């Protein structure tokens, strides 16, 4: 079994009670990530911090179930940066953090895809 950088099926199974439930909810996570990573990329390009913050707030709902603690912390930190951006420096930090997080969310999506396509 590969060690995932972002996805933690061990956490998901512990949280949900069994592997079958975790696998079922993983499909929902997959469709959410597919949609929200696209929206986030567009929001980053448009410097739409309000939308980025909204998307990250929604992601925080599933993150404790499926994600390693480091990714959860990155989601929270990036959301916070997007909320408080009041200067050009704040905006630049928020954009950098959002872009880095987007890379990790795409990695999470690829790990979810691999988990769903692998043996049950």
C-alpha positions as a printed Julia matrix, in Angstrom:
120×3 Matrix{Float64}:
   0.0    0.0     0.0
   1.34   3.42   -0.97
   1.77   6.08    1.68
  -0.29   9.07    0.63
   0.95  12.58    1.31
  -2.51  14.11    1.71
  -5.11  11.32    1.97
  -5.38   9.29    5.17
  -7.68   6.31    4.79
  -6.66   5.22    8.3
  -8.19   8.43    9.68
 -11.28   8.05    7.49
 -11.88   4.47    8.62
 -11.38   5.42   12.26
 -13.72   8.39   11.87
 -16.45   6.58    9.93
 -16.18   3.17   11.57
 -15.4    0.89    8.65
 -13.61   0.72    5.32
 -16.8    0.36    3.27
 -18.24   3.62    4.62
 -14.94   5.4     4.04
 -14.76   4.12    0.46
 -18.35   5.23   -0.23
 -17.77   8.75    1.09
 -14.56   8.94   -0.91
 -16.6    9.19   -4.13
 -18.31  12.29   -2.76
 -14.93  13.74   -1.86
 -13.73  13.03   -5.41
 -16.57  14.95   -7.07
 -16.23  17.81   -4.58
 -12.5   18.12   -5.21
 -12.93  17.96   -8.99
 -15.34  20.88   -8.89
 -13.71  22.95   -6.18
 -10.13  22.72   -7.46
 -11.34  24.12  -10.79
 -13.25  26.9    -9.05
 -10.27  27.66   -6.83
  -7.91  27.93   -9.8
 -10.24  30.44  -11.44
 -10.62  32.36   -8.17
  -6.84  32.54   -7.75
  -6.47  33.87  -11.3
  -9.14  36.48  -10.57
  -7.71  37.25   -7.11
 -11.18  36.55   -5.72
 -10.24  36.05   -2.08
 -13.85  35.9    -0.94
 -14.52  32.87   -3.18
 -11.24  31.2    -2.2
 -12.11  31.64    1.47
 -15.63  30.25    0.89
 -14.26  27.18   -0.92
 -11.7   26.53    1.8
 -14.33  26.89    4.49
 -16.33  24.14    2.77
 -13.24  21.94    2.43
 -12.63  22.17    6.16
 -15.73  20.0     6.58
 -14.23  16.87    5.09
 -10.58  17.58    5.82
 -10.57  16.13    9.37
 -12.06  12.91    8.02
  -9.76  12.29    5.06
  -6.67  14.48    5.31
  -3.37  14.33    7.12
  -3.0   16.98    9.82
  -0.48  18.99    7.79
  -3.02  19.52    4.98
  -5.74  20.47    7.48
  -3.4   23.08    8.96
  -2.58  24.41    5.49
  -6.29  24.75    4.63
  -6.96  26.67    7.87
  -3.94  28.94    7.46
  -4.76  29.76    3.82
  -8.39  30.47    4.66
  -7.24  32.83    7.39
  -4.87  34.65    5.01
  -7.69  35.08    2.49
  -9.99  36.5     5.18
  -7.6   39.13    6.5
  -5.99  40.38    3.31
  -6.04  44.16    3.76
  -2.82  45.2     2.07
  -0.96  44.33   -1.12
   1.47  42.26    0.98
  -1.43  40.34    2.57
  -2.91  39.73   -0.87
   0.41  38.41   -2.18
   0.78  36.05    0.79
  -2.8   34.84    0.35
  -2.24  34.21   -3.37
   1.0   32.31   -2.74
  -0.6   30.21   -0.01
  -3.67  29.55   -2.17
  -1.56  28.49   -5.14
   0.52  26.13   -3.0
  -2.61  24.7    -1.4
  -4.18  24.18   -4.82
  -1.21  22.0    -5.78
  -1.78  19.93   -2.64
  -5.53  19.67   -3.25
  -4.82  18.39   -6.75
  -2.43  15.87   -5.21
  -5.19  14.87   -2.79
  -7.55  14.42   -5.75
  -5.03  12.18   -7.52
  -4.64  10.12   -4.33
  -8.43   9.84   -4.05
  -8.64   8.76   -7.71
  -5.95   6.13   -7.12
  -7.74   4.86   -4.0
 -11.04   4.58   -5.85
  -9.51   2.82   -8.84
  -7.5    0.39   -6.72
  -8.64  -2.89   -5.19
 -11.37  -2.51   -2.58
